[in-house]
Structures are given as structure tokens and as C-alpha cells.
Amino acid sequence: MKLATYGLPALVIAAAAILSSVFIVDEREKALVLQFGEVISVKETPGFYFKIPLIQEVVRYDDRILSIDTDAIEVTPLDDRRLVVDAFARYRIADPVRFRQAVGGAGARAAEIRLTDILLAQMRETLGGVTSNDILSEDRAALMALIRDAARLQAEKIGLTVVDVRLKRSDLPEQNLEATFARMRAEREREAADEIARGEEAAQRVRAQADRTVVELVSDAKRQAEITRGEADGRRTGIYAAAYGADAEFFEFYRSLSAYEEALKGSNSTMVMSPDSDFFNYLKSSTSADK
């Protein structure tokens, strides 16, 4: 009876002691075994481990790659064109003993604050030594590598390894945006005015060339017309001369009939002439005017 009365509590106490002395480290973490606040063992391999209950404690740290985002800060490059930049970093706890010594019991939050300060300082130093065009161009990859390497040297002092650093944003401050947009707008308007002026100049050249071509074509057409008209007049005169030479009497008669037709054309059928006028000579007799 006494054995049952005292044996069961003792068994429970023994089981609790055994359970409190066993701990598990999985593949995603590292563990430190502390005794009175001092590190006495580092457990980095996954598995079961033992500790002394009540005397020793286990502190676990994430062994995966972690991320951190920095606040946006203003940097002043060499060309004094201020930019607002922010970044994110990937890091991991490489040395848990040094990490524990650096941050104590504050844990990951204190480490992130210190790492953020390191990143911001390196961003200001690195980006302040180049121009804004370098920051905004494809060369920014080399700048991020410089920031990462410099931050890695500082982070090793607190047991961290900086895996990567990337700039997320590189913008102008709000107070500079309007001035920058105004300058860009003025540059575009100047370029547009230059293009319009060049277009007007080209149009004037085309119009002048067209006007000269018109004058040349009209002059040539008039010259050809005068030549054709002169040739026609010559041929007409030749035809008249040939007709007159063939039959002078008939030619005179034909010319008189043509003159009658022109004189009596339309509603005008009245003419006042001297009785002895030769105009109606062929209407006076059946003979020619010479007879």
C-alpha cells in the first residue's frame, strides 16, 4: 500500500525529469544549451539531445534564410540629385554563439534593428559616391553587390551572414518631383519646337521647289504654245498664199463671203456704208470688182 502510495508520484516525477531533460532540434533550426546564462554547447545537427533539468536551458534560432526590409531614406549622390531609396536583404544566423553574445536575450528583433542600421549606413556610403544616373541605370546591380559585401563584413560581428541586398525603389523626393517634371516638360517642348521648325523649313524648301517647277512648266508650255501657234500661222499663211496663187478670183470671192458672214452675224443686220464702197462689190454684179 505504501509502495503504491509513494511509487506513483515518484514515477511521475521521474518521467517529468526525463522529459524535461530531452529536447529535439529539427533541420530548420540551431540550438544553444545554456547553463546559468553561459553557452556550453551548440546543437546544429537535427536529432535528440539531453540537458540537465532546471540547470540548463535551450535557446533555439531559425537556421533558414530570413528577410528584412529597410525604411525609405534619402541619399545624395555626387550630382546632388537627391533620391529616396529603400531595400530588402536576405540573411541567416551563421554563428549562433556570436549572435547570442551580440544580442543577448533580445533575440531576432534586436538583430534586425542592428542589421537595418548596418544596411542604411552602407547604402548612404555607397550610393553617395556615385551619380544618380548610376543608381537608376543597369549598373545598380554592381552597387547592390558593393552594399552587400560591405554589410556582410559588419554583420559577421553579430553572427549574421548577409546573403543578398536588393534596392526596391529609387525615386525622387516629393518636393523635387514637380520641378523635375517641369524641367522634363520644358525639354520635351523645346524638342517639339525644334522638330516643328525643322518641319517648317523642309516644307518651305518643298514649296519653293514646287513653285519653281510650276514656273518652269508654265514657261515651257507657253514657249511650246508660241512655237506651235507660230508654226500654225505659218502654215495658214502658206495655205492662203497657195490658194491665192491657184485662183485669185475665187480666193477674193471666198474672202468676201467670209467677211459678209462675220459682219452680218447675230441680230445686227443693218449697215450704213457709202454707195461706192467695195465691200459689197460681189453683190452688185455678176462680174468681179476689177471688171
Helices and strands as residue ranges (DSSP letters): H 2-21, E 22-25, E 29-35, E 38-43, E 47-50, E 56-62, E 66-69, E 73-75, E 83-93, H 96-103, G 104-106, H 108-127, H 132-136, H 140-155, G 156-158, E 160-171, H 174-246, H 248-263, H 281-284
